[in-house]
Amino acid sequence: MTGGQDIDRSDAADRAWVHDAIRKVEADANRSADTHLLRLPLRAYPGVDIYLKDESTHPTGSLKHRLARSLFLFALCNGEIHEHTTVIESSSGSTAVSEAYFARLLGLRFIAVIPRGTSEEKIGLIERAGGACHLVDDPTAISDEAARLARETGGHYLDQFTHAERVTDWRGNNNIADSIFSQLHLERHPVPAWIVVSAGTGGTAATIGRYVRYRRHDTRLAVADPEFSAFLPGWRDHDPHTHTDRGSRIEGIGRSRVEPSFVPGVVDRMIAVPDGASVAMARAAAGVLGRTVGPSTGTNLWGTLQIARQMHEAGEGGSIVSLICDSGERYAATYGHDDWLAEHGIDAQPYRQQAEDLLGQTGPA
């Protein structure tokens, strides 16, 4: 009589390493505590309280620190990362910097697959965080190349654009939405009328949108989207296969395709933001905040202040929350220079006055 097979793949040493790796990642979260929720003091909208969740204070300096941590925990708990696994991602920006940080924390090799035209400044940030950069001639091929590298090396492709919407527990557990509502509970409008974000993977919007529905809040979610992004037309036309002819010029947000992690059903409103407006708002906001912010924060603020003005003009009160995605320091050699902006076809000058008006720095207060 033939018996059935009994296959045991358990490995005590590997399980012990994974347990310790999870402990290290969680310990990093404990050390980082939480990011601040800043009140933006604008006299122009007396009935509307505006708050900015300052994600630039994470150890790797951006909102993507949360995503990188969640991606590593997800892969560790799925049995996809082990002691000698090479970790790979298709990213030339903040996500790669944050993932390189966590790979180094765990003693793992990290490779960022990036377009060959990526600036030396960005490459330097990834390498200083402990990563290596693999250059690709065709920017649209970085995901396929990352998957190929993972197969050839026996490594693991984190694939942020597919997994961002599922790696975070949207029901709570100190995710960004849970943190926002906890920090607002003593304010005069503890349940925000709107939360405004932009989308790179779509993961943050998915987490916040699901959370407010799960908690039965009346909060609405708006996504501010830059030029050449597929997210807004895809959402408008209910077409997840929407593509645009070129990629976004605002680093970290906007994509030429609707990424798998973008969940359109949780989004109540989308706001198109010209790239010049994103840069103009980031520059104007520096005077209010007392420090520089990146261009995606300018995108967020442009959308936020459009809603604030509309609420004010309609006689409505309430609170609006948005995000400071990262500091402007990492863009000093790019978006901070007019010559670089001109080279990339971005003109902030036509939006400078409007940005200042929205911030209440000129015009009626």
C-alpha positions as CSV (number, residue, x, y, z in Angstrom):
1,M,0.0,0.0,0.0
2,T,1.4,3.4,-1.0
3,G,1.3,6.1,1.7
4,G,0.9,9.8,1.1
5,Q,3.9,12.1,1.1
6,D,4.9,14.0,4.3
7,I,6.9,17.1,3.4
8,D,8.3,19.3,6.2
9,R,9.9,22.6,5.2
10,S,10.2,24.0,8.7
11,D,13.5,25.5,9.5
12,A,14.1,26.5,13.1
13,A,17.1,28.7,12.3
14,D,15.2,30.6,9.6
15,R,12.1,31.0,11.8
16,A,14.3,32.5,14.5
17,W,15.9,34.9,12.0
18,V,12.5,36.0,10.8
19,H,11.3,36.5,14.3
20,D,14.3,38.7,15.1
21,A,13.9,40.6,11.8
22,I,10.2,41.4,12.7
23,R,11.3,42.5,16.2
24,K,13.9,44.9,14.6
25,V,11.4,46.4,12.3
26,E,8.8,46.9,15.0
27,A,11.5,48.3,17.3
28,D,12.2,50.9,14.7
29,A,8.6,51.9,14.7
30,N,8.6,52.2,18.5
31,R,11.7,54.4,18.4
32,S,10.1,56.6,15.7
33,A,7.0,57.0,17.8
34,D,4.5,59.1,15.7
35,T,4.7,62.1,13.4
36,H,3.4,65.5,14.4
37,L,0.0,66.9,13.3
38,L,0.7,70.6,12.7
39,R,-1.9,73.3,12.7
40,L,-1.5,75.6,9.7
41,P,-2.3,79.1,11.0
42,L,-4.2,80.8,8.1
43,R,-6.4,83.9,8.9
44,A,-8.1,83.7,5.5
45,Y,-10.4,80.8,6.6
46,P,-11.4,81.5,10.2
47,G,-14.0,78.7,10.3
48,V,-11.8,76.1,8.7
49,D,-8.9,74.5,10.7
50,I,-6.2,73.1,8.5
51,Y,-3.7,70.5,9.7
52,L,-0.7,68.9,8.1
53,K,0.6,65.5,9.2
54,D,4.4,66.0,9.1
55,E,5.7,62.8,7.5
56,S,9.2,64.3,6.9
57,T,10.2,63.5,10.5
58,H,10.4,59.8,9.9
59,P,14.0,58.4,10.1
60,T,14.3,58.3,6.3
61,G,12.6,61.7,5.9
62,S,9.4,60.9,4.1
63,L,5.9,59.4,4.1
64,K,7.4,56.3,2.3
65,H,9.0,55.2,5.5
66,R,5.6,53.8,6.5
67,L,5.2,52.0,3.2
68,A,8.7,50.5,3.3
69,R,8.1,49.2,6.9
70,S,4.8,47.7,5.9
71,L,6.2,46.1,2.7
72,F,9.1,44.4,4.7
73,L,6.7,43.2,7.4
74,F,4.3,41.8,4.8
75,A,7.1,40.0,3.0
76,L,8.6,38.6,6.2
77,C,5.3,37.3,7.5
78,N,4.6,35.8,4.0
79,G,7.8,33.8,4.2
80,E,9.3,35.7,1.2
81,I,12.3,37.3,2.9
82,H,14.9,35.2,4.6
83,E,18.4,35.8,6.1
84,H,20.2,36.0,2.8
85,T,17.5,37.3,0.5
86,T,18.3,40.1,-1.9
87,V,15.5,42.7,-1.8
88,I,14.6,44.5,-5.0
89,E,12.4,47.5,-5.8
90,S,11.5,49.6,-8.9
91,S,11.9,53.1,-7.5
92,S,14.3,56.0,-7.9
93,G,12.8,58.1,-5.1
94,S,11.8,58.1,-1.5
95,T,10.5,54.6,-1.4
96,A,13.9,53.2,-2.4
97,V,15.6,55.3,0.2
98,S,13.3,54.0,2.9
99,E,13.6,50.4,1.7
100,A,17.3,50.6,1.6
101,Y,17.2,51.7,5.2
102,F,15.2,48.7,6.3
103,A,17.3,46.3,4.3
104,R,20.4,47.6,6.0
105,L,18.7,47.3,9.4
106,L,18.2,43.6,8.6
107,G,21.6,43.0,7.1
108,L,20.2,42.4,3.6
109,R,21.3,43.4,0.2
110,F,19.0,46.0,-1.5
111,I,18.9,46.9,-5.2
112,A,16.8,49.8,-6.6
113,V,16.0,49.5,-10.2
114,I,15.9,53.0,-11.6
115,P,16.0,54.9,-15.0
116,R,19.4,55.7,-16.3
117,G,18.6,59.4,-16.3
118,T,18.1,59.5,-12.5
119,S,20.0,62.4,-10.9
120,E,23.2,61.8,-9.1
121,E,21.5,63.4,-6.0
122,K,18.8,60.7,-5.9
123,I,21.3,57.9,-6.5
124,G,23.4,59.3,-3.7
125,L,20.4,59.2,-1.3
126,I,19.8,55.6,-2.1
127,E,23.4,54.6,-1.7
128,R,23.9,56.5,1.5
129,A,20.9,54.5,2.9
130,G,22.8,51.3,2.1
131,G,21.3,50.4,-1.3
132,A,22.7,49.7,-4.8
133,C,21.3,51.1,-8.0
134,H,20.6,49.1,-11.2
135,L,20.2,51.5,-14.1
136,V,17.7,50.8,-16.9
137,D,17.6,52.7,-20.3
138,D,13.8,52.5,-20.6
139,P,12.0,54.2,-17.6
140,T,8.8,52.2,-18.4
141,A,10.7,48.9,-18.0
142,I,11.8,49.2,-14.4
143,S,9.1,47.0,-13.0
144,D,9.8,44.2,-15.5
145,E,13.5,44.5,-14.9
146,A,13.0,44.4,-11.1
147,A,11.0,41.2,-11.5
148,R,13.6,39.7,-13.8
149,L,16.4,40.5,-11.3
150,A,14.4,38.9,-8.5
151,R,14.0,35.7,-10.5
152,E,17.7,35.6,-11.5
153,T,19.1,36.3,-8.0
154,G,16.4,34.3,-6.1
155,G,15.6,37.5,-4.4
156,H,12.3,39.2,-3.5
157,Y,10.7,42.0,-5.5
158,L,8.8,44.2,-3.0
159,D,6.6,45.6,-5.8
160,Q,5.2,48.7,-4.1
161,F,2.8,49.5,-6.9
162,T,1.0,46.2,-6.5
163,H,1.2,45.7,-2.7
164,A,0.8,49.2,-1.2
165,E,-2.9,49.0,-0.8
166,R,-2.8,45.6,1.1
167,V,0.3,45.7,3.3
168,T,-1.2,48.1,5.9
169,D,-4.0,47.2,8.3
170,W,-6.6,49.8,7.3
171,R,-8.8,49.1,10.3
172,G,-6.4,50.7,12.7
173,N,-3.2,49.5,14.5
174,N,-1.7,53.0,14.5
175,N,-1.8,53.4,10.7
176,I,-1.7,56.9,9.4
177,A,-5.5,57.3,9.5
178,D,-5.8,56.0,13.0
179,S,-3.0,58.4,14.1
180,I,-4.7,61.4,12.5
181,F,-8.0,60.8,14.2
182,S,-6.3,60.2,17.6
183,Q,-4.4,63.4,17.3
184,L,-7.5,65.4,16.4
185,H,-9.7,64.2,19.2
186,L,-9.3,67.3,21.4
187,E,-9.6,69.8,18.5
188,R,-12.8,71.8,17.9
189,H,-13.5,69.8,14.8
190,P,-12.2,66.3,15.7
191,V,-13.7,64.5,12.7
192,P,-12.3,66.2,9.6
193,A,-14.6,67.2,6.8
194,W,-11.9,66.3,4.3
195,I,-8.6,64.5,4.2
196,V,-6.5,65.5,1.1
197,V,-3.6,63.3,-0.2
198,S,-1.9,62.7,-3.5
199,A,-1.2,59.3,-5.1
200,G,2.0,57.6,-6.0
201,T,1.1,54.0,-5.4
202,G,-2.4,54.9,-4.1
203,G,-1.7,53.0,-0.9
204,T,-2.1,56.0,1.5
205,A,-5.4,56.9,-0.1
206,A,-6.6,53.3,0.2
207,T,-5.7,53.1,3.8
208,I,-7.4,56.4,4.7
209,G,-10.4,55.8,2.6
210,R,-11.1,52.3,4.0
211,Y,-10.5,53.5,7.5
212,V,-13.0,56.3,7.5
213,R,-15.7,54.0,6.1
214,Y,-14.9,51.2,8.6
215,R,-15.1,53.7,11.4
216,R,-18.3,55.2,9.9
217,H,-16.9,58.8,9.8
218,D,-18.5,61.4,7.5
219,T,-15.0,62.4,6.4
220,R,-14.5,62.6,2.7
221,L,-11.3,61.8,0.8
222,A,-9.8,64.0,-2.0
223,V,-6.8,63.1,-4.1
224,A,-4.8,65.9,-5.6
225,D,-3.3,64.8,-8.9
226,P,-0.4,66.3,-11.0
227,E,-0.3,66.7,-14.7
228,F,0.2,63.7,-17.0
229,S,-1.1,61.3,-14.3
230,A,-3.5,58.5,-15.2
231,F,-5.2,58.4,-11.8
232,L,-7.6,61.3,-12.4
233,P,-8.8,60.3,-15.9
234,G,-8.9,56.7,-14.8
235,W,-11.1,57.6,-11.8
236,R,-13.3,60.0,-13.8
237,D,-13.9,57.4,-16.6
238,H,-14.1,54.3,-14.4
239,D,-11.2,52.9,-16.5
240,P,-8.5,51.1,-14.6
241,H,-6.6,50.6,-17.9
242,T,-6.0,54.3,-18.5
243,H,-2.5,55.3,-19.7
244,T,-1.0,58.7,-20.3
245,D,1.7,59.5,-22.9
246,R,4.3,60.5,-20.3
247,G,5.1,60.3,-16.7
248,S,4.5,62.8,-13.9
249,R,7.0,65.6,-13.4
250,I,6.2,65.8,-9.7
251,E,8.5,63.3,-8.0
252,G,6.8,60.5,-6.0
253,I,3.2,61.1,-7.2
254,G,1.2,60.7,-10.4
255,R,1.7,57.7,-12.7
256,S,1.4,57.1,-16.4
257,R,-0.9,54.1,-15.6
258,V,-3.5,53.4,-12.9
259,E,-1.5,51.4,-10.5
260,P,-3.0,48.2,-8.9
261,S,-2.9,49.8,-5.5
262,F,-5.1,52.7,-6.4
263,V,-8.6,52.0,-5.1
264,P,-11.0,54.4,-6.9
265,G,-14.0,53.4,-4.8
266,V,-12.7,55.1,-1.7
267,V,-12.0,58.5,-3.4
268,D,-14.8,61.1,-3.1
269,R,-13.1,63.8,-5.2
270,M,-10.1,64.3,-7.4
271,I,-8.4,67.7,-8.0
272,A,-6.2,68.4,-11.0
273,V,-3.1,70.4,-9.9
274,P,-0.9,72.0,-12.5
275,D,2.8,71.2,-12.0
276,G,3.7,74.9,-11.8
277,A,1.0,75.3,-9.1
278,S,2.6,72.4,-7.0
279,V,6.0,74.1,-7.1
280,A,4.6,77.6,-6.5
281,M,2.6,76.4,-3.5
282,A,5.6,74.5,-2.0
283,R,7.7,77.7,-2.3
284,A,5.0,79.9,-0.8
285,A,4.2,77.5,2.0
286,A,7.8,77.7,3.2
287,G,7.2,81.2,4.4
288,V,4.3,80.0,6.5
289,L,5.9,76.8,7.8
290,G,9.3,78.3,8.4
291,R,11.0,75.5,6.3
292,T,11.0,74.0,2.9
293,V,8.8,71.2,1.7
294,G,8.9,69.0,-1.4
295,P,6.7,69.5,-4.5
296,S,4.2,66.8,-3.7
297,T,3.4,68.6,-0.5
298,G,2.7,71.6,-2.7
299,T,0.3,69.5,-4.7
300,N,-1.4,68.4,-1.4
301,L,-1.7,72.0,-0.2
302,W,-3.0,73.4,-3.5
303,G,-5.9,70.8,-3.3
304,T,-6.4,71.4,0.4
305,L,-6.7,75.2,0.1
306,Q,-9.0,75.0,-2.9
307,I,-11.4,73.0,-0.6
308,A,-10.8,75.4,2.3
309,R,-11.7,78.4,0.2
310,Q,-14.8,76.7,-1.1
311,M,-15.9,75.8,2.5
312,H,-15.2,79.4,3.6
313,E,-17.2,80.9,0.8
314,A,-20.1,78.6,1.5
315,G,-20.1,79.5,5.2
316,E,-19.1,76.0,6.2
317,G,-16.8,75.2,9.2
318,G,-14.7,72.1,9.8
319,S,-11.3,70.7,9.6
320,I,-9.1,69.5,6.7
321,V,-6.1,67.3,7.1
322,S,-3.3,66.8,4.5
323,L,0.3,65.6,4.5
324,I,3.8,67.0,4.4
325,C,5.3,64.2,2.4
326,D,9.0,65.2,2.7
327,S,11.4,68.1,3.1
328,G,12.4,70.4,0.4
329,E,16.0,69.9,1.2
330,R,16.3,66.8,-1.0
331,Y,15.0,68.8,-4.0
332,A,17.3,71.8,-3.6
333,A,19.2,70.9,-6.8
334,T,16.0,70.3,-8.8
335,Y,12.7,71.9,-8.1
336,G,14.5,74.6,-6.1
337,H,16.2,75.9,-9.3
338,D,14.4,77.9,-12.0
339,D,16.9,76.6,-14.6
340,W,16.0,73.0,-13.8
341,L,12.3,73.8,-13.9
342,A,12.6,75.5,-17.3
343,E,14.6,72.5,-18.6
344,H,11.7,70.2,-17.5
345,G,9.0,72.6,-18.8
346,I,7.6,73.6,-15.5
347,D,6.7,77.3,-15.0
348,A,5.7,78.2,-11.4
349,Q,5.5,82.0,-12.0
350,P,1.9,82.1,-13.3
351,Y,0.8,80.4,-10.0
352,R,2.9,82.4,-7.5
353,Q,0.2,85.0,-6.8
354,Q,-2.6,82.5,-6.6
355,A,-0.6,80.4,-4.1
356,E,0.0,83.4,-1.9
357,D,-3.7,84.3,-2.1
358,L,-4.8,80.8,-1.1
359,L,-2.4,80.9,1.8
360,G,-3.9,84.3,2.8
361,Q,-0.6,86.0,2.5
362,T,-2.0,88.6,0.2
363,G,-5.5,89.8,-0.5
364,P,-8.3,89.8,2.1
365,A,-7.5,88.1,5.4
